[in-house]
Amino acid sequence: MTFEVTILGCSSASPSYHRHPSAQILNIFERFFLIDCGEGTQMQMERYKIKAARINRIFITHLHGDHYLGLIGLLSTMHLQGRTKEMTIYAPKELKEIINIQLKYSQTTLRFPITYRDLNDDQSEVIFDDEQLTIETIILNHRIPCTGFLFKEKRKPRKLIKEMVEKYSIPIESLYKIKSGEDFVHGKRIIKNEELTIAAPPARSYAYCSDTIYDERILESITGVNLLYHESTFMNDLLERANETFHTTSKQAGMMAKKALAKSLLIGHFSARYKDLNPLLLEAQEEFPATRLAVEGETFIVE
């Protein structure tokens, strides 16, 4: 089943070299989640053929402009296109005031309702939970409150082997218990679960860590993640600048992925000073070889 992320923006504070500010689309089982919404996000969605109507949940990490200034334009376009379905926005509590004041002075009443879910910037919490997925917050360390997000697929039940179900004439009422791992009693014989089922694929996870200084406290949230996105604003020769601005270097991003035992790493949020991104990639790969650049327009499968 689909679990993939498409990069819409990978620049930091300023658009540069045809790179746009932060935005990503996460597709999990054909449900589309927008993570951050920098300037130009809706144009990028048009470019990469992502339909705004399919997005019902938006996640904003913090209130620096390169992470949310495209949001009012996107919401306005949805309104003009006749959207009526509810939108849920997970964001710092002040975002509601920012959006409402823009709507007030443009004398706009949206055709669709918005539900705001205020983020707790002190403690990680589960903000979404259904039969397929959980979404948790990750408390990052930036100049202002900043929250990352961990998307985790729920573990699927074991898969029944059709031939074995037929062989032992297993009744329907027993199938759920068997899928949950129980053995089956056939006459006087106990049929082991491993004979009746096969294990489902392992559950997958994606961690989005935007603006933050290098801080190992997030390891509690991201250890073992399949795909880690971590900001890499500077190269390590500008470590002092990174610390001053509460950002991370590409070397540090690689170190974080290695300590988190992540399966793979995406780096992004690149400073406008870098036209060529390969040096940042190589620096991160020295610490963590399974690193890739979060290049706009590319889709990365979480596996």
C-alpha positions in Angstrom: 0.0 0.0 0.0 1.2 3.5 -0.8 3.4 5.3 1.7 5.4 8.0 0.0 6.5 11.7 0.3 6.7 14.2 -2.5 8.9 17.3 -2.1 7.3 20.6 -3.0 9.9 22.9 -1.4 13.3 22.4 0.0 14.7 25.9 0.5 15.1 27.7 3.8 14.1 31.3 4.5 14.4 32.6 0.9 13.4 31.0 -2.4 16.6 30.5 -4.5 18.0 28.7 -7.5 14.4 27.6 -8.4 14.0 26.1 -4.9 10.9 27.0 -2.9 10.3 27.2 0.9 9.3 24.1 2.9 6.4 22.0 1.8 5.8 18.3 1.4 2.9 16.0 0.4 2.7 12.7 2.3 0.6 10.0 0.6 -0.4 7.2 3.0 -2.9 4.7 1.5 -4.1 7.4 -0.9 -4.8 9.9 1.9 -2.9 13.1 1.3 -1.3 15.2 4.1 0.3 18.6 3.5 3.3 19.3 5.8 4.2 23.0 5.9 3.1 25.4 3.3 5.7 28.0 2.3 5.3 30.5 -0.5 4.5 29.0 -3.9 3.1 25.7 -2.5 0.0 25.7 -4.6 2.0 26.5 -7.7 4.2 23.5 -6.9 1.1 21.4 -6.5 -0.1 22.4 -9.9 3.4 21.6 -11.4 3.5 18.1 -9.9 -0.2 17.4 -10.5 -1.3 17.1 -6.8 -4.9 17.9 -6.4 -5.7 20.3 -3.5 -9.2 18.8 -3.1 -7.6 15.5 -1.9 -5.9 17.3 1.1 -8.0 17.3 4.3 -5.3 17.7 6.9 -2.5 20.3 7.0 0.4 20.3 9.4 2.4 23.5 10.1 5.5 23.2 12.2 6.0 26.8 13.3 5.3 30.4 12.5 8.4 31.4 10.5 7.1 32.6 7.1 8.9 30.1 5.0 6.8 27.4 6.6 3.3 28.9 6.3 3.0 32.0 4.1 1.6 30.0 1.2 -1.3 28.8 3.4 -3.8 31.7 3.0 -3.4 31.6 -0.8 -4.0 27.8 -0.8 -7.1 28.1 1.4 -8.4 31.0 -0.8 -8.0 28.9 -3.9 -9.8 26.0 -2.4 -12.6 28.5 -1.5 -12.8 29.8 -5.1 -12.9 26.3 -6.4 -16.0 25.6 -4.4 -14.6 23.3 -1.7 -17.2 22.6 1.1 -15.4 19.7 2.9 -13.9 20.4 6.3 -10.2 21.1 6.6 -8.2 20.3 9.7 -5.1 22.3 10.4 -2.6 21.2 13.1 -0.5 24.2 14.0 0.6 26.6 16.7 -2.4 28.2 18.3 -1.6 31.7 16.9 -2.1 30.6 13.3 -5.9 30.7 13.7 -5.6 34.5 14.5 -3.3 35.0 11.5 -5.6 33.3 9.1 -8.7 35.0 10.5 -7.3 38.5 10.3 -6.5 38.0 6.6 -10.0 36.7 5.9 -11.5 39.5 7.9 -9.8 42.3 5.9 -10.4 40.7 2.6 -14.0 40.3 3.6 -13.9 36.6 2.8 -16.1 33.9 4.3 -14.8 30.5 3.4 -17.2 28.0 1.9 -15.7 25.3 4.0 -15.1 25.0 7.8 -11.6 24.8 9.3 -10.9 23.0 12.5 -7.8 24.1 14.2 -5.8 21.7 16.4 -3.5 23.6 18.6 -0.1 22.0 19.1 1.5 21.5 22.5 5.1 22.8 22.2 6.1 21.3 25.6 5.4 17.6 25.2 5.0 15.1 22.4 1.5 13.8 22.0 -0.6 11.7 19.6 -2.7 14.2 17.5 -4.3 11.6 15.2 -5.2 8.0 15.5 -7.4 5.7 13.4 -7.4 2.1 12.3 -4.5 2.6 9.9 -2.3 5.4 11.2 -1.1 7.4 14.2 0.5 10.8 14.0 2.6 12.1 16.9 4.4 15.4 17.5 8.1 15.7 17.9 9.3 18.7 20.0 12.1 20.5 18.2 14.5 23.1 19.4 14.3 26.3 17.4 14.2 30.0 18.1 10.4 29.9 18.4 8.2 26.9 19.3 8.5 24.3 16.5 7.0 20.9 16.2 7.9 18.0 14.0 5.6 15.1 13.1 5.9 11.3 13.2 3.6 9.4 10.9 3.4 5.7 11.9 1.5 2.9 10.0 -0.2 0.6 12.4 0.9 -3.0 12.4 -1.4 -5.1 10.2 -2.8 -8.5 11.3 -1.2 -11.7 10.0 -2.5 -12.9 6.6 -4.5 -16.1 6.4 -3.3 -18.8 4.0 -6.5 -19.6 2.0 -5.5 -23.2 1.3 -5.0 -23.9 5.0 -8.3 -22.3 6.0 -10.0 -24.6 3.5 -8.0 -27.6 4.5 -9.1 -27.4 8.2 -12.6 -26.0 7.4 -12.0 -23.1 9.8 -15.2 -21.3 10.7 -15.6 -17.6 10.0 -15.9 -16.8 13.7 -12.4 -18.1 14.3 -10.6 -16.2 11.5 -10.2 -12.9 13.5 -8.5 -14.7 16.4 -6.2 -16.6 14.1 -5.3 -13.3 12.3 -4.5 -11.9 15.7 -2.0 -14.7 16.4 -4.0 -17.4 18.1 -3.6 -21.1 17.3 -6.6 -23.2 16.0 -7.9 -26.4 17.7 -8.9 -28.9 15.0 -10.4 -31.9 16.7 -7.8 -33.0 19.3 -5.0 -31.3 17.4 -3.6 -27.8 17.9 -2.7 -26.2 14.6 0.0 -23.6 15.1 -0.7 -20.1 13.9 2.5 -20.1 11.8 1.0 -23.0 9.7 -2.2 -21.0 9.1 -0.9 -17.5 8.5 2.0 -15.5 7.2 3.3 -12.3 8.8 2.2 -9.0 7.4 4.9 -6.6 6.1 6.5 -4.6 8.9 4.8 -1.2 9.8 6.4 1.8 8.3 7.1 5.3 9.6 8.1 8.8 8.5 9.6 11.5 10.7 9.5 15.2 9.6 12.0 17.3 11.6 12.0 20.8 10.3 13.8 23.8 11.8 15.9 22.7 14.8 19.3 22.9 16.3 21.0 19.6 16.8 19.3 18.1 19.8 19.5 14.4 20.7 16.4 14.6 22.8 14.4 13.9 19.7 15.9 10.4 19.5 13.2 9.3 21.9 10.6 10.0 19.2 12.5 9.0 16.0 14.6 5.9 16.8 14.0 3.1 14.3 12.1 5.3 11.8 12.1 4.1 8.2 12.6 7.5 6.6 13.8 10.5 8.5 13.6 14.0 7.0 15.9 16.3 8.9 16.8 19.9 8.1 20.4 20.6 6.9 20.5 24.3 6.4 24.3 24.7 6.5 27.5 22.7 5.9 29.6 21.9 9.0 32.1 24.7 8.3 29.3 27.0 9.3 28.5 25.2 12.6 28.7 28.4 14.6 26.2 30.1 12.3 24.0 27.0 12.6 24.1 27.2 16.4 23.4 31.0 16.4 20.3 30.5 14.2 19.1 27.3 15.8 19.7 25.2 12.7 21.5 22.0 11.8 24.4 21.2 9.5 24.4 18.3 7.0 27.0 16.5 9.1 24.8 16.7 12.2 21.8 15.5 10.2 23.8 12.4 9.3 24.9 11.9 12.9 21.2 12.1 14.0 20.1 9.5 11.5 22.9 7.2 12.5 22.1 7.5 16.2 18.4 7.1 15.5 19.1 3.8 13.6 17.0 5.2 10.8 16.7 3.2 7.6 17.2 6.2 5.4 17.6 10.0 5.6 16.4 12.9 3.5 18.0 16.3 4.0 16.5 19.6 3.1 15.8 23.3 4.1 19.0 24.4 2.3 20.4 27.8 2.8 20.2 30.1 -0.2 24.0 30.4 -0.2 24.3 26.9 -1.8 23.7 26.6 -5.5 25.2 23.2 -5.7 23.7 20.8 -3.1 26.1 17.9 -3.6 28.6 19.0 -1.0 25.9 18.9 1.6 24.9 15.4 0.5 28.4 14.1 0.6 29.0 15.6 4.0 25.9 13.9 5.4 26.8 10.6 3.7 30.1 10.5 5.5 28.1 10.0 8.7 25.1 8.2 7.2 25.5 6.7 3.7 21.8 6.1 3.1 21.2 9.9 2.7 19.4 11.6 -0.2 18.6 15.1 -1.1 15.0 16.3 -0.7 14.9 17.5 -4.4 11.7 19.3 -5.4 9.4 17.2 -7.6 10.9 13.9 -6.4 8.8 11.3 -4.6 10.4 9.0 -2.0 8.9 5.7 -1.0 8.8 4.9 2.7 10.0 1.3 3.0 
